[in-house]
């Protein structure tokens, strides 16, 4: 698979992984649609792209998941089609379960799960009609195993795997591809923007995230996985081993995570 002549729609494109993907893809012969809540930040990313004329912007709030059909129609109209949707937008959480208000759990599900699902379902008829399309969803290693202080985040990310595995099965006949990208620690602002138990923003970087994979290195690896049309890709450092420990030695993983200082 090549990105040449493809229209690629990226959510959460104003910073972090989404921005890095946009800048890397702008070097190639494709067209980009960038989405997030912050239009001025999207304009900054667009201006940094190598071919700004091939970049369009649609503001999008994943929490407003009832409005996704209109947004999908607008996206399709920009270049006449969408070939790849990269579901990258979302938020994280850092708080113990006992200290976390249920409204925080709901907000994580609304944004990370329902917003992503609603947008994908809104675009799905377009992919079916064209008998081609590729959903790429950025989840997390926390969508495969869990860690303390991330209960709501883990729940939403696990749910995404359940939904998109079903979508892949149902629409194999329509030649629709699904790739789940599972990052480990990546050096972005995800921890600073994470919600605490009362719904306020954490505003602090944690050591593991700060020492995580460089976001530009991550973006290059992610794009390679998309090109290969992988079902799942685990991208990170030593934390990726947790995938295999969970599968074969779940009690050992439990002990390792308990001993770790990760928050």
N, C-alpha and C positions, 0 to 999 in steps of 0.2 A: 504494500500500500504506500502511496505517496500523498503528500499534502498539496501537490500541484493542482491548481484550479479548484481547490476545495473551499467551501465557505465554512468557517469554524467559529462557533459561538462559545464564548467563555464567560461564565458567571464568576463573581468575586474577582473581577479583573483589575480593580483599582489599586491593588497592593499585593505583596507576598507572592505566592505561587502563581496566581492568576496573572499578575503583571509580568512575572518572569516568562511565563508561557507566551504572552502576547508579544513581548520583545523578541523572543527567539523565533516565533512563527513569522514575525514580520520580515525576517530575512529570506523567507521562502515565497514561492509564487502562489500564494493563497490570499483569500480575503477574510477579514476578521470582523466579528461583531463582539463588542466589549460591553459587559453589563455589571453594574453594582448599584448601590443606592446613591453614590456620590458622583454626580455628573462632572464636577470640576476636576476630581481626581482622574476620572476616565479620560478627560480631555488632555490632562498632563501625560498619561500613558500613551494616548494616541499620538501626541506630538513627539514622543520619544521613539516611536516605531519608525522603522526604516522607510516604509511606504505608507504614510498617513492617508493618502488618497484611497487606499484599499481597506481602510478601517472605518467602521460605523459604530455608533454608540446608542445603546438603549438603557435608560435607567430602570432598575428592577429592585424590588424589595421582596425577598423570598417569603417573608411573613405574610404578604398579601397574596396568598396562594389561590384565592378565588378568581383572580384577574389574569391568570396565566394564558388563557386562550387568546385574549386580545394581544398580549405581549408576543406570543409565538407568531401570530399572524403578521404583526408589524416586523418582526425579525425576518420572516420569510420574504416579505415585500422588499427589503433593503437590497438584496442581491438576486432575488428570484428563487432562492432555495437556501436550505441549510444542509450541510453534509455531516457535520460533526458537532454535537453539543457536549461541551466540557462542563459538567456540573461541579464547579469548584467552590462556589459561595457557601458560607456557613459561619457558625460561631462555636466556641469551645466553652468549657466550664471547669472551675477549680473550687471544689468545696466537698466536704464530707456529706454523705447522704442524710445524716441526722440533722445537719445544719442547713439543708437545701430546701427552700420553699417550693411547693409543688408547681407554682407558676414558672419557676426556672426550668423545671422538667418540661413543662408545656411549651415554653418558648423555644427550647432546643429541638423538640419534636416538630413544632410549627415551621421553623426555619430550615434546620438541617435535613429533616425527613420530608414533611408534607410539602414544603416549598419546592424541593428538588423533584419529588414525585409528580407534583402538579405540573411543573414546567415540562418535564419529560413526557407526561401523558398528553399535554397540549401539542407537543411537536410530533408525537407518535403517528397520527394519521398522515402527516406529510411524508414521513419515512415509509409508511406502508404504501402510499400512493406511488412513490417513486421506486419502491422495491429496493431501497438502499438507505443506509444511515448508520450512524455510529454514536452510541451513548457512551461517554467517558465520565465516570463518577469518582470524584476524589473522596474517599472515605478516610480510613486511618488504620494503622495496626490495631487501634482500639475498636475497630469493627470486627476484629477476629479474636482478640482476647482483651481482658479488662485490666484496669489499674485503679487504685484508690484516687479519690478526689475528682473522678471523671464519670460518675455514674450516669448522668443525663446524656453526656456526650457519647459514652459507650453505647447506651441504649439506642440513640438515634442512628449511630453508625452501623450497629449490628442490623437494625431494621432495613437500612439501605441495601445491604447485601441480600437479605431475604427478598426484597422487592425486585431488584435488578436481576437476580438469578432466575426468578420466575419470568420476567420480561424476555430474557435471553431465550428461554425454552419456548415460550409462546410465539416468538417472532423470528425464530430461526428460518421458518418457511418464507419469510419476507426479506431475507438476506440482511437483517438488522443485527449489527454487532454491539456487544456490551463489554466494556473494559472497566474493571474496578481497580482504582489506584489506591494503594494503602501506604501512605507516608509514615515513616517513623518520626524522629525529631528533625524538624527543618527550621533553620534560623529565620523566622518571620515574626510578626507581631501577634501571632495567634494566642500566646499566653497573656500578653498585655491586654488583649481585647476580651479575654475569657470572662464569663460571668461568675460571680461568687454566689454564695447561698441566698443572699437577699436580692439578687438580680443586678447588683452594681458591678461595674467593670473592675477587674483586678488591678490593671494599670502597672503591674510589675512583670518583668521578664524572669523566667526561671532558668536555672543553670543548664538543665538538660536541653532546653530549646535553644539557648544561646550557643551551646556547643554542638548543635545539630548540623545536619548537612547544609552546605551553602545552597541557597534557593536557586541559583542559576545552574548549579550542578544537578540539582533535583529536577529542574524543568527539562534539561537535556535527556536525562534518563527516562522521565515520564513520556516524552515524545517518542523515544525509541520503542517503549512498550505499546504506545498507541499504534505506531506504524506496523508493529508485529501482530496487532489485533489480539493481544493477550487477554485471556479471561480475567486474570488478576495479576497485579504486579506489586511486590513488596519492596519499597525503596527507602533505605535508611542506612544505619550503621549496625552495630552489634545488636540493637534492639530487634532487628528482623528475625533473629534466632528464636524469639518468643513465639513466632508462628509455628515452628516445628516442635518446640517444647510443648505448646498447647495441644498439638495433635498427638504426640507420642508419650510425653511425660508431663501431664497436666499438674500433678502434685509438685513436681520439681519446679515448674514455672511459678506456682503459687508461693513456694518458699523463697524463690529468687526475688519476686516482686515485693514480698513482704520485707525482705532485707534491704531492698534498694531505698535510696533517699529521694526517689522521684516524687514530685508533687505536681 
